[in-house]
Amino acid sequence: MTNDSDHSHDDLIAWDEGAERVRALRERWLPTLDAETVPLDRIAGRTLAEPIDSPVDVPAQSHATMDGFAFDATAEYPLEVVDADVFPEDEPPELGEGQAVRIATGAPVPPAANAVLKREEATVEDGRLTGSDLEPGTYVYERGSNVAEGERLFEVGERLSPKDAILLGDLGIESVGVRTRLSVGLLATGTEIHEGRHTDLDSPMLAGLVRSWGHDAAYEGTVPDDYDRVESRIADLADEHDVVVTTGGTSVGDKDYVVRALDSLGEVLFHRVRLRPGKPIAVAELPEHDAVALAIPGKPVGAHAVTTLVARPLFTGETSLPTVPARMARDVGIATPGFAYAIPVTLEDGETDGDVDGDDAVAMPLGHADSALSVYEADFDPSVLSSSTRATRADGFVLTGEGVERDQAVDVVPYSAVER
């Protein structure tokens, strides 16, 4: 049986502290994972197993960024124009003192030259060049100005994106060493789920998040509310996977066995964060199984909120939250201070909404009585909203620790920013 102290909020931590603890867990744990080598077309979402320093200068030699004449900008006009043209495929000629050469965009600049005079600003008479005064470096893409040989460009543990293939390819790197993808086993708990009386809404969503973050997810079925079966199933999955993600059974009720099982199998790093919806998350290390466990609450909207805010750093290493500015369309109050509230909102063009002043996007709290989903009126109700599946039609959420007034400037975290 639980007692009244189990329901106190004294042991809760801030959601962002939880996210930092998860990120620190990732830093400790990553070096224990195997590494593999992948080509550049397969680096998206992968985590570097080793740092990358540039093996070369980029560009390897200086190039012209404009059609014109290359020369030493410290020399004085007129300059002798040598009888040659330099194109991108050419080796640049040697220039003597007081000489210039015609050059095309992208062509290598002669070693003695440090500037390019635009063709339209140049005058050539009797093989002698005059024009405007230049500073060294004008219209020259200088050797090593993009990347210097030996420069540290990527740190170990960094998560790569498709655009990183551009720089790596420019360095002549064709493949990189990365950590193997995490193997994640998803287990839904709850007798009502196990017996098919309720649909498991969480596991497909969580599997999608894990895969969008670059890892492998396997649905491993369900288990009823029986302590021995919950503990045994988690232990078995921890032997098969790097990460076990459970849903349900994370609160403090009589049949909420998951956190007790994790405490028996390893060390619970924290249980419950000051976030609504999504408060009863737990994170544990299972050292005897070489695994990590994430216990996610069973209500789907809350499960998504706490997974993307608190659990995401384990998979991506990221705790930052990109936002877009907006203005709140309605007053939204909060009932209990001391928590962060993730308020789902839809975004509309501010110019088309006459109820809100300004040109910023309008954030309509989805769940407010005036929205397409009528769940609450004055005060945000995370307990009901957490089960309201239509709330997933929101464009993002406003994260706030206090009430928000109509027309107040807010920062909206787009779901797209935390789902990749």
WOCOR-V547343 format. One record per backbone hydrogen bond with DSSP energy under -0.5 kcal/mol. NH is the residue of the N-H (numbers start at 1). CO is the residue of the C=O. Records with the same first field share a line. If there is no record, write none. Layout:
NH = CO + CO
//
This chain:
6 = 3
7 = 4
8 = 5
12 = 9
13 = 272
18 = 14
19 = 15
20 = 16
21 = 17
22 = 18
23 = 19
24 = 20
25 = 21
26 = 22
27 = 23
28 = 24
29 = 25
30 = 26
31 = 27
32 = 29
33 = 30
36 = 178
38 = 176
40 = 174
42 = 39
43 = 40
45 = 160
46 = 43
48 = 158
49 = 177
50 = 177
52 = 154
54 = 151
58 = 147
63 = 141
64 = 107
65 = 139
68 = 103
69 = 117
70 = 101
71 = 115
73 = 71
75 = 72
78 = 129
79 = 129
80 = 98
81 = 127
82 = 80 + 100
84 = 82
86 = 102
87 = 85
90 = 87
99 = 96
100 = 80
101 = 70
102 = 84
103 = 68
104 = 86
106 = 64
107 = 104
109 = 62
113 = 110
114 = 71
115 = 71
116 = 138
117 = 69
118 = 116
119 = 67
121 = 118
122 = 119
123 = 130
125 = 123 + 128
128 = 125
129 = 79
130 = 123
132 = 121
137 = 114
138 = 135
140 = 137
141 = 63
142 = 140
144 = 59
145 = 142
146 = 58
147 = 58
150 = 54
151 = 148
153 = 52 + 151
154 = 52
157 = 48
158 = 155
160 = 46 + 158
164 = 161
165 = 162
166 = 163
167 = 163
168 = 164
169 = 165
170 = 166
171 = 167
172 = 169
173 = 168
174 = 172
176 = 38
178 = 36 + 176
179 = 47
180 = 34
184 = 182 + 216
185 = 243
186 = 184 + 218
187 = 185 + 245
188 = 221
189 = 247
190 = 223
194 = 190
195 = 191
196 = 193
197 = 192
198 = 192
201 = 199
205 = 201
206 = 202
207 = 203
208 = 204
209 = 205
210 = 206
211 = 207
212 = 208
213 = 209
214 = 211
215 = 210
216 = 182
218 = 184
220 = 186 + 218
223 = 188
226 = 224
230 = 226
231 = 227
232 = 228
233 = 229
234 = 230
235 = 231
236 = 232
237 = 233
238 = 234
239 = 235
240 = 236 + 237
241 = 237
242 = 183
243 = 183
244 = 292
245 = 185 + 243
246 = 244 + 294
247 = 187
248 = 296
256 = 253
257 = 255
258 = 249
259 = 249
261 = 257
262 = 258
263 = 259
264 = 260
265 = 261
266 = 262
267 = 285
269 = 267 + 283
270 = 283
272 = 281
273 = 279
274 = 13
275 = 273
276 = 340
281 = 279
282 = 295
283 = 270
284 = 293
285 = 267
286 = 291
289 = 286
290 = 286 + 287
291 = 286
292 = 242
293 = 284
294 = 244
295 = 282
296 = 246 + 294
301 = 386
302 = 386
303 = 299
304 = 300
305 = 301
306 = 302
307 = 303
308 = 304
309 = 305
310 = 306
311 = 306
312 = 307
314 = 311
315 = 311 + 312
316 = 312
317 = 313
324 = 412
326 = 410
327 = 361
328 = 408
329 = 363
332 = 404
333 = 378
337 = 335
339 = 336
340 = 274
341 = 400
342 = 276 + 340
343 = 341 + 398
344 = 342
345 = 396
346 = 364
348 = 362
350 = 359
352 = 349
353 = 350
354 = 352
356 = 353
361 = 325
362 = 348
363 = 327 + 361
364 = 346 + 362
365 = 363
366 = 344 + 364
367 = 365 + 368
368 = 365
369 = 376
371 = 368
375 = 367 + 373
376 = 367
380 = 333
382 = 380
385 = 381
386 = 382
387 = 384
388 = 384 + 385
389 = 387
391 = 388
392 = 389
393 = 390
394 = 391
395 = 345
396 = 345
397 = 413
398 = 343
399 = 397 + 411
400 = 341 + 398
404 = 332
407 = 328
408 = 405
410 = 326
412 = 324 + 410
413 = 397 + 411
414 = 412
415 = 395
417 = 414
418 = 414 + 415
419 = 415
//
